[in-house]
Amino acid sequence: MMKHNVAQKLIKQHLISGNMKPGQEIGLKIDQTLTQDATGTMVMLELEAMGIDRVKTEASAQYVDHNLIQEDYRNADDHLFLRSATRKFGIYYSRPGNGVSIPFTCNS
């Protein structure tokens, strides 16, 4: 049997539907997520559009560490939206100045 690389091990551990074969669609259990302010606004809007009440992950975090230099009100408005959306969806909010987002690691 061929050894699996890290990505294959993660997929195998989180596979909930389908077969782990290249080119085939699969379903995965997502246990952790990380978003940052440049992409998080769209993610939160999509969660709202899908009618999601709360995330079901073990850990989800929203970092505000990219769009910090503001020449107008838009970044500040996005940050306020992200703060309120994370409360609604049960996501950890890391405020500006808290540091830079670093992806979670796997315990494999």
C-alpha positions as CSV (number, residue, x, y, z in Angstrom):
1,M,0.0,0.0,0.0
2,M,1.3,3.4,-0.9
3,K,2.0,5.9,1.9
4,H,-0.2,9.0,2.0
5,N,1.1,12.6,2.0
6,V,-0.1,15.1,4.6
7,A,-3.0,16.4,2.4
8,Q,-4.1,12.8,1.7
9,K,-4.1,12.0,5.4
10,L,-6.2,15.0,6.2
11,I,-8.7,14.1,3.4
12,K,-8.9,10.5,4.6
13,Q,-9.5,11.6,8.2
14,H,-12.3,14.0,7.3
15,L,-14.0,12.2,4.4
16,I,-17.7,11.9,4.9
17,S,-18.8,11.0,1.3
18,G,-17.4,9.9,-1.9
19,N,-14.1,8.0,-2.7
20,M,-10.7,9.4,-2.3
21,K,-9.8,9.2,-6.0
22,P,-8.5,12.0,-8.2
23,G,-11.2,13.7,-10.2
24,Q,-14.1,12.5,-8.0
25,E,-16.2,14.8,-5.9
26,I,-16.0,14.2,-2.2
27,G,-17.6,15.6,1.0
28,L,-15.4,16.6,3.9
29,K,-16.0,17.5,7.5
30,I,-14.5,20.9,8.1
31,D,-13.4,21.3,11.7
32,Q,-11.5,24.6,11.6
33,T,-11.7,27.8,9.5
34,L,-9.7,31.0,9.3
35,T,-10.7,34.1,7.4
36,Q,-9.2,37.5,7.3
37,D,-10.7,40.9,6.6
38,A,-9.9,41.0,2.9
39,T,-12.0,37.9,2.3
40,G,-14.1,37.5,5.5
41,T,-16.7,40.1,4.5
42,M,-17.8,38.0,1.5
43,V,-17.7,34.8,3.6
44,M,-20.0,36.4,6.2
45,L,-22.4,37.6,3.5
46,E,-22.5,34.1,2.0
47,L,-23.3,32.6,5.4
48,E,-26.2,35.0,5.7
49,A,-27.4,34.2,2.2
50,M,-27.3,30.5,3.0
51,G,-29.4,31.1,6.1
52,I,-26.7,29.7,8.5
53,D,-27.5,30.5,12.1
54,R,-24.2,29.4,13.7
55,V,-21.0,27.7,12.4
56,K,-20.6,24.1,13.3
57,T,-16.9,23.9,13.3
58,E,-14.8,23.1,16.3
59,A,-12.9,26.4,15.9
60,S,-13.4,29.3,13.5
61,A,-11.5,32.6,13.6
62,Q,-11.9,36.0,11.8
63,Y,-8.7,38.1,11.8
64,V,-8.6,41.8,11.0
65,D,-5.0,42.2,9.9
66,H,-5.0,43.1,6.2
67,N,-7.2,46.2,5.4
68,L,-6.0,48.4,8.2
69,I,-4.9,51.6,6.4
70,Q,-8.1,53.6,5.8
71,E,-8.5,56.5,3.4
72,D,-12.3,56.5,3.8
73,Y,-15.0,54.8,5.8
74,R,-15.2,51.5,3.9
75,N,-12.6,49.4,5.8
76,A,-14.0,50.6,9.1
77,D,-17.5,49.7,8.0
78,D,-16.3,46.2,7.0
79,H,-14.6,45.7,10.3
80,L,-17.8,46.7,12.2
81,F,-19.8,44.3,10.0
82,L,-17.2,41.5,10.6
83,R,-17.4,42.0,14.4
84,S,-21.2,41.8,14.4
85,A,-21.3,38.8,12.0
86,T,-18.8,36.9,14.1
87,R,-21.0,37.3,17.1
88,K,-24.0,36.1,15.2
89,F,-22.3,33.0,13.7
90,G,-20.2,32.1,16.8
91,I,-16.8,32.8,15.3
92,Y,-13.8,34.1,17.2
93,Y,-13.0,37.8,16.3
94,S,-9.4,38.9,16.4
95,R,-9.4,42.7,16.4
96,P,-7.0,45.0,14.5
97,G,-3.6,45.1,16.2
98,N,-3.9,41.6,17.6
99,G,-1.4,40.2,15.2
100,V,-1.3,38.5,11.8
101,S,-3.4,35.5,11.0
102,I,-1.6,32.2,10.8
103,P,-3.4,29.1,9.6
104,F,-4.4,26.5,12.3
105,T,-2.3,23.4,12.3
106,C,-3.5,19.8,12.2
107,N,-3.0,17.3,15.0
108,S,-2.0,14.4,12.7
